[in-house]
Amino acid sequence: MTRVAEARHTCWAYDDHRPFDAYARDFLGAGLAAGERVWYVPGDWTGTTAAWLRGAGPAGAARVISQADAYRGVAVVDPAGQVAAYAAATEDALAAGFTGFRVVAEATALVRSDAQRHAFATYEYVIGRYMRTAPMRAVCGYDRSELGDRAVAELACLHEASHEAGVTFQLHSGARAGESVLTGELDLAMREVFASALVHTDLATAGGEVVVDARELRFIDHQSLIALQRHLEARRLTAVVRTRLGATARLAGLLELPRVRVAVTG
């Protein structure tokens, strides 16, 4: 899986605010050093990052912004609208002469209810596609002590990388609609989290055949393949799963999954 330091879109799960606070300063400081505009969106607890950021960087480079301003003041986020809002902020940064746009958002308060988590999980997936090609990077913070392991896992796995989130796989956006990237390891312990992650992808919007780039996947068990088959069947889709694992192709053949076609690549 992609290392946290290299990822454009990262989930940072924590039980103690202080390590998250320290990482936020380092991440935003690196953005300022690279000539980017940076935003910090604190939660109920701001730590030292907000105070530090107010005096950091050249004029207009750094901003502490409330959740209401960053996420349009709504109880349940609109995924498409929120992606558009961050795309506009990125374009505004470029127009002002900055090299890119970087955000740390503590999002715990935005995912407390089931409806909030469902909408925000979908947003996490689709904003990942925007960040694949746009000069934007983001870290999303979630308080595991408040949300619980399962809720954090279901959000974390939709990022390019995650820290201390209790997940062994990542399912994030490909470069185009109808494409996903699947990395890490999928076993019985992750079956329900994987099934939930599939619901939050936008694969169904592509119609017909979709692609799952699983070339960096190290292992997948039969239950996860069956979960993928059920997801595709419900949406009348077929998936091409590209993998380096010959065993995955053999397993899919034994399971006779008509909507899952495994292509072994070099």
N, C-alpha and C positions, 0 to 999 in steps of 0.2 A: 504494500500500500504506500501511497505518497506520504513522505515525512511531513510533519507539521510545519517545519521551517520552510519547506519548498512549496507548500500548497497555496493556492490562491483563495480557497474557501475552506475555513477550518472551524470545527466545533471544539470549544474548550469547556469541558465539564469539570465542575469543582465542588468540593465540600467546604473548603476554606477559601475565603475571598482573596487572601493575600497573594498567593501564587498567580491567580488570574490578574490581579492588579499589576503585579510586576511584569507579567508577560504583555499586558496591554501597553504599558509604557515603552517596553522594548520594541514592540511591533509598530506602534505609532511613531516612535523616535526614528526607526529605520525608514519609515515613509517620509518623514520630514527631511532626513539626510539625503533621500533620493529625489527631493524636489517635488514631492506629492502634496496634495491637500489631504488633511486627515480630519476625521470626525470621531469623537468619542460619545457614545450613547449610553449613559450609565443607567443602572437599575435603581432599586431602592437604596443600595449601598454604593457610594461613589469611590471610596478609598482615596488614594493620593493622586490618581491619574488625572482627575478633573482639575485640581489645583495646579499640578505640574503643566498640563497642556495649555492653560490660559496664558502662560508666559513663554511658550515654546514657539520656535519658528518665526519666519518673517510675517508681516501683516497679511491677514487673510488666509494663512496656511492651516491654522488649527482652530477647531471649533468644538465646544462641548454643547451637544444638542439633546433636547429632551426626547423621550420616547414618543410623546404626542406629536412633536414636530417631525421626527424622523419617520414615523409610521402613521402619519395622517390622522392621529387622534382617534382611531377606530378601535373598538374592542376586539374585532376579528379582522385580521389583515386580509386585503384583497391581493392575492398573489401577483396577478398581472399588473395591477396598478402600482404595487410596491416595486416591482422590477423597473417599471417605467420611471418611477420617482428616483431610484438610485442611478438609472441610466442618465437622467437629466442632470443629476448632481455630478456625475462623472464628466459629462460634456461641458458643464459649467466650469469645472476645475481646469479642463484642458483649454477652454477659451480664455481663462484668466492667466494662462501661461504655466500652469503646473504640469508635471509629467504624468500624473495619474491621480487616483483617488483611493483612499484607504480608510476603512471603518472598523472600529471595535464596538460591538453592540451587545450589551447585557440584556438578554431577551426573556428572562424568566417570567416577568409579569405578562408577557404577551402570549404565553402558552399554558396558562393555568387550567383552563377548561378544555374539555374534549374538542369542542368546536374550534377554539383558538389553536390547539395543537394540530388539528387536521389542516386548517388553512395555512398555518405557518410552515408545516412540514412540506406542503406543496410549494410554497414560496421558496423554501430553502433549496428545493430541487431545481426550480426554474431559474433562480438567480445564479445558480452555478453555471448554467449554460451561458448566460451573459458574460460572466467573468472568465470564461475560457478564452475569449478573444478581446474583451475590453480591458483597458488599463485600470482595473479595479481589483482590490483585494479586501477580504473581510474576515474577521474573527467573530464568531457568535458564542456568547457565554451563557451557560445554563447552570443554575444552582441545583445540583443533584440532591442535596439534603432537603430541598423543598419539593422538587418535582418527582423524585423517585427514580430508580434505576431504569425501569421500563420506558417511561416517558422520554428520558434523556437519550436512551439507546435509539428509539424510533426517530428522533431528530438528528442525532449525531451521524447515523449511517448514511444520511443523504448529503453529506459534505464530502469534499475531496479527501479530507483527512480529519482525524479526531484525536483528542487528547483525554485520556482517563475516562472514556465514555462507556467502557464495558462492551464494545462491539468488536468483532473480528473481521468485519467486511465493510466496504463502502459501496454504495450504489448511487452514482452521481451522473449528472447530465453529460451526454455526448455533445459534439459540436453542432449537431442539427436536431430538430424535432424528430422523434422516432428512434433516437440513439441514446443508449445508456452505457456507462462504464462500470464494470463490476470487478472489484479487487478484493484481495485478502482471502479469508477462509469462511466457508459456509457449512456449518454442521447442525446437528439436531438442536443444539442450544439456541441457535439463531433463527430457527425456522419461522417462528411467529413474527419476529422483528423483520425478517426478510419479506414475509407476506404483507406486512403493514407498509414497508418501504415501497413495494410495487404499486400499491394503491395510490401513492403520492407522486409517482412519476407521471409524465405527460405522454407516455408511449401511445395511449389510446387515441390521441389526436392525430397521429400520423396516418392511420388507416392501413390496412393490408399487412405488409411485412415490415417488421421492425428489427433493429440490430442491437445486440448486447455485446459490447467489447469486453470479453472476459480473459484477455491475453495475460493479464497480471493476476488472475485468480489462481490460488495455489491448491484449493480443494473445494469441492461441492458434493454434498451427499444427496441421496435419492429423494429425501423429503423436500429439499429445496428445489430440485428439478420438478417435482410434482406440484409444488406451490407455484412455480413459474407457469407450468402447463395450465393450471386452473385459472390463473390471472389472464392468460392469453385467451383461453376458451371463453371466459365471461365477456371479453371484449372483441371476440371474433378476429383475433390477430394471430399472426405466425411470427416467430422470432428466429433469427439466425444468431446463434451463440458462437462467437469466435473465441477459441481457446487454444492453448498449447497443450492441453491435457487430453491425450488420447483416451484415457480411462473415462473421461466425461462423455465422449462420443459413444463408447461401448455401453456405458450405463444408460444413457438416453435410449439407445437402441433396445436394450433389454426391457426397459420400462414401457416401450412403445408409446411415445409421447408425440402425437401427430402434429402438434403446434410448435414443437421445439426441434429445430434443425441445428445440429452441432457441426461446425466447420473447424477442423483442426488446422491451425496455421503454424508456420515455422517460427 
